Amino acid sequence: DALTLTFVTRIEKKPDGFHVSLVNRDGVETVLARALVLATGCRERTAKQVSIHGTRPSGVFTAGTAQHFTNLLGELPTKKCLTRHIHQCLHDYNIPLYLSHTVTRVFGVDRLTAVEIAEVDNKMRPLAGTEQIVECDALILSVGLIPENELAESLGVKLDPKTKGPVCDGQLMTTVDGIFSCGNALHVNDLVDYVSESGELAGENAAHYKESARKTVPLESSGALLYAVPQRLNLNEDNSKTTVYFRSREILDKCTLHLKIDGETVLSKKYPFLRPPEMEKLVISDNGKFQSGTGHRGDGKCVNWFVLSARADAPCRWKKTA
């Protein structure tokens, strides 16, 4: 059954399963589940979370709110707008783009009338003397997303400080048996295709979930990589075809990605470049180096850890900008 316009207010783990408290137009009810998929998405950072000072007039929107007005309500939220971190349609509409700048203050009483912008250094600190005023009636902020995991935390699910999402294995099961995570709740994705893929994987594994012992080993990200998902592999499961999503920590040109098992390189892949804003997808298979489902390498030795790393093959041609 599918319940629409329904909110989960509480989840409790008991010996007979998960007790999920729901509220909707029909009232309050509790349902029992053997396994759960947390697909709670993410929320946008606000102006105060990125330290924009000034008054609190109307006309300051997050990108999601602006999209809701235009795409769903068919309303124009502004006539003269300043956008932050926009990368599309600039040339078509003759929109100026200020790189290495940030909004430092907003002005207005009832409605936004102007903003102050300033140049920043390589640590995103505003530079004194570079401030300028831009008149506008709206400010649209696209300043990052935060995975929504309050329900996960209430169940004792461990979160990864790098992704702000749950630590999971190759089946997308979290550190709590029977709890799976996917989509932007797991980590912020670039493409909706990746969100759908993880949802299908988590749903399939949750539907076939049976309580059993897990033997997990870490899948660590090191070197120039910021993070990798999943963060661990369950050696008692089929990992013969595992999808790994990762981001680089810095800009790399002509680089090589390495996957190591207990220090031995089992996979290398060259990339023309890696960029922190662009998430990458890698499908790894055992190729005789790892006997999936047994917890042993191809030579019969036990597997203790996996490491995914990247290094540059040549100096970066791109100048870093804030």
C-alpha positions in Angstrom: 0.0 0.0 0.0 1.1 3.6 -0.7 0.2 6.3 1.8 0.4 9.9 0.4 0.4 13.1 2.5 1.7 11.0 5.3 4.4 11.9 7.7 6.6 9.7 9.9 6.9 11.1 13.4 8.7 8.3 15.1 10.4 5.0 14.5 11.2 2.5 17.3 13.2 -0.7 17.0 11.7 -3.6 19.0 12.2 -7.4 19.0 9.5 -8.0 16.5 10.7 -5.3 14.0 10.4 -1.5 13.5 7.3 0.3 14.8 6.7 3.3 12.6 4.3 6.0 13.8 2.5 7.8 11.1 0.2 10.8 10.9 -2.1 11.8 8.0 -5.6 13.0 7.3 -7.1 9.8 8.7 -5.3 10.3 12.0 -2.4 8.6 13.8 -1.4 4.9 13.3 1.5 2.6 13.8 2.7 0.1 11.3 5.2 -2.8 11.7 8.1 -3.3 9.3 10.8 -5.9 9.0 13.1 -3.5 7.1 13.0 0.2 6.2 14.5 2.4 3.5 15.1 5.9 4.6 14.7 8.1 1.5 14.3 11.4 3.4 16.3 13.6 1.0 18.1 16.7 2.0 17.4 20.3 2.9 18.9 23.6 1.7 21.2 25.8 3.7 19.8 29.2 4.4 21.2 32.7 4.4 21.9 32.6 8.1 23.8 29.4 7.7 26.3 31.0 5.4 26.6 34.2 7.5 24.9 36.8 5.4 24.3 39.8 7.6 21.7 42.6 7.4 17.9 42.9 7.8 15.3 40.2 7.2 13.2 41.5 4.3 11.1 39.3 2.0 12.8 38.4 -1.3 15.5 36.2 -0.1 14.9 32.7 -1.5 16.7 29.4 -1.6 17.0 27.9 -5.1 14.4 25.2 -4.2 11.9 27.8 -3.1 12.4 29.8 -6.3 12.0 26.6 -8.4 8.8 25.9 -6.5 7.4 29.3 -7.4 8.2 29.1 -11.0 7.8 25.4 -11.8 4.9 24.4 -9.6 3.0 27.6 -8.9 3.7 29.4 -12.2 4.6 32.6 -10.3 7.5 34.9 -10.9 9.2 35.5 -7.5 11.2 38.5 -8.7 11.7 41.1 -11.5 15.2 42.2 -10.7 17.2 39.4 -9.1 20.7 38.6 -8.0 21.6 34.9 -8.1 24.5 33.2 -6.3 26.3 30.3 -7.8 24.5 30.1 -11.1 26.2 28.4 -14.0 23.6 28.1 -16.7 22.0 30.4 -19.3 24.5 33.2 -18.5 25.4 34.1 -22.1 21.8 33.6 -23.4 20.4 36.2 -21.1 23.6 38.4 -20.7 23.8 37.7 -17.0 27.1 38.8 -15.4 29.0 36.2 -13.4 31.1 37.4 -10.5 33.7 34.7 -9.6 35.4 34.7 -6.2 32.7 37.0 -4.7 30.2 36.5 -1.9 27.1 38.2 -0.6 28.0 39.9 2.7 24.9 41.9 3.6 21.3 42.4 2.6 19.3 45.6 2.7 15.6 46.3 2.9 12.7 46.6 5.3 9.6 45.0 3.9 11.2 43.9 0.7 14.8 43.4 -0.4 16.2 46.5 -2.1 19.9 45.7 -2.5 22.8 43.5 -1.4 26.4 44.1 -0.7 28.9 41.8 -2.4 32.7 41.5 -1.9 35.6 39.7 -3.3 37.0 36.8 -1.2 40.4 35.2 -0.8 41.3 31.5 -1.2 39.8 30.8 2.2 36.5 32.4 1.3 37.1 35.4 3.6 35.8 38.8 2.3 38.5 41.3 1.3 38.1 44.7 2.8 37.7 47.5 0.3 36.2 45.4 -2.4 32.6 45.8 -1.3 30.0 47.1 -3.8 26.2 47.5 -3.7 23.9 45.7 -6.2 20.3 46.8 -6.4 17.8 44.0 -6.7 14.4 42.8 -5.3 15.4 39.2 -4.8 18.4 37.1 -3.8 18.4 33.4 -4.7 20.8 31.3 -2.7 22.3 28.0 -3.9 24.7 27.4 -1.1 24.6 23.6 -0.5 22.5 20.8 0.7 22.4 18.9 3.9 21.1 15.3 4.1 18.0 14.9 6.3 18.9 12.3 8.8 17.1 13.1 12.1 15.1 9.8 11.9 18.3 7.9 11.2 20.1 9.4 14.2 17.1 8.6 16.4 17.6 4.9 15.5 21.3 5.0 16.4 22.5 5.0 12.7 26.2 6.1 12.4 26.7 9.1 10.1 29.7 9.9 8.0 31.0 13.4 8.9 32.2 13.8 5.3 28.9 13.0 3.6 26.6 13.9 6.5 24.7 10.7 5.5 24.7 7.2 7.0 27.6 4.9 6.9 26.5 2.0 4.7 27.7 -1.2 3.0 27.5 -2.3 -0.6 23.8 -3.2 -0.2 23.1 0.3 1.2 22.3 -1.1 4.7 23.3 1.2 7.5 25.1 0.3 10.7 21.7 -0.7 12.1 20.5 -4.0 10.7 17.4 -3.7 8.6 17.7 0.1 8.0 18.7 1.1 4.5 19.4 4.5 3.1 19.4 6.0 -0.5 19.3 9.1 -2.6 20.2 12.5 -1.1 19.7 11.2 2.4 22.7 9.0 1.9 24.9 11.7 0.3 24.1 14.7 -2.0 24.0 13.5 -5.6 24.6 15.5 -8.8 22.2 13.6 -11.0 18.7 12.3 -10.3 19.7 9.1 -12.2 22.1 8.3 -9.3 19.3 8.9 -6.8 17.0 6.5 -8.7 19.7 3.9 -8.9 20.4 3.9 -5.2 16.7 3.9 -4.4 16.2 0.7 -6.5 19.2 -1.0 -4.9 18.2 -0.1 -1.4 14.6 -1.1 -2.1 15.5 -4.5 -3.6 17.8 -5.3 -0.7 15.3 -4.2 1.9 12.6 -6.4 0.2 14.8 -9.5 0.5 16.3 -8.6 3.8 16.7 -11.5 6.3 18.5 -11.0 9.6 22.0 -12.5 9.5 25.5 -12.0 10.7 27.5 -9.3 9.0 31.3 -9.3 8.5 32.2 -5.8 7.4 35.5 -4.4 6.3 36.1 -0.7 5.6 36.3 0.9 2.1 38.4 3.9 2.9 39.0 6.9 0.7 42.4 8.5 0.8 44.8 10.8 -1.0 43.0 13.3 -3.2 39.5 11.8 -2.6 37.1 13.6 -0.3 34.8 10.6 0.3 33.5 7.3 -1.1 30.1 5.6 -0.7 29.7 2.9 0.4 32.1 3.2 3.3 32.3 -0.5 4.0 31.6 -3.9 2.4 29.8 -6.9 4.0 32.0 -9.9 3.1 29.0 -12.2 3.7 27.1 -10.6 0.8 27.5 -10.7 -3.0 29.9 -7.8 -3.8 30.9 -9.1 -7.2 29.4 -5.9 -8.8 29.6 -3.0 -6.4 28.9 0.6 -7.4 31.0 3.2 -5.7 30.4 6.9 -5.8 33.2 9.3 -4.9 34.3 12.9 -5.1 37.8 14.4 -5.3 39.1 16.7 -2.6 40.9 18.9 -5.1 41.1 19.6 -8.8 43.1 17.0 -10.6 44.2 16.7 -14.3 45.2 13.4 -15.9 44.9 11.4 -12.7 44.7 7.7 -11.9 42.3 6.0 -9.5 43.5 3.0 -7.5 41.6 0.4 -5.6 43.7 -1.6 -3.2 42.9 -4.7 -1.1 45.1 -5.1 1.9 47.7 -2.9 0.2 47.6 -4.7 -3.2 46.4 -2.7 -6.2 43.6 -4.7 -7.9 42.1 -2.0 -10.1 43.5 1.2 -11.8 41.5 3.6 -13.9 42.7 6.8 -15.6 40.6 10.0 -15.7 41.2 13.1 -17.8 40.3 15.1 -14.8 38.5 15.0 -11.4 36.6 18.0 -10.0 35.2 18.3 -6.4 31.7 19.5 -7.6 31.4 16.5 -10.0 30.6 13.2 -8.4 32.0 10.1 -10.1 30.7 6.6 -10.4 32.8 3.5 -10.5 31.5 -0.1 -10.8 34.0 -2.6 -9.4 33.9 -6.4 -9.8 36.0 -9.1 -8.2 38.0 -10.1 -11.4 39.4 -13.1 -9.5 41.1 -10.8 -6.9 38.2 -11.0 -4.4 36.0 -14.1 -3.9 32.6 -12.4 -3.3 30.6 -13.8 -0.5 33.5 -15.6 1.1 35.5 -12.8 2.7 38.7 -14.1 1.0 41.0 -12.8 -1.7 41.7 -14.8 -4.8 44.8 -16.3 -3.1 42.7 -17.6 -0.2 43.8 -15.0 2.3 41.3 -13.1 4.4 40.3 -9.6 3.3 40.9 -6.9 5.9 40.3 -3.6 4.2 39.8 -1.8 0.9 41.3 1.6 0.0 40.2 3.8 -2.9 42.7 6.6 -3.7 43.6 9.0 -6.5 46.7 10.8 -7.5 47.6 13.3 -10.2 49.7 12.1 -13.2 50.6 15.7 -14.2 50.5 19.2 -12.6 47.0 20.8 -12.6 46.5 23.3 -15.4 43.5 25.0 -13.7 43.9 27.8 -11.2 42.0 27.3 -8.0 39.3 29.9 -7.4 37.1 30.3 -4.4 
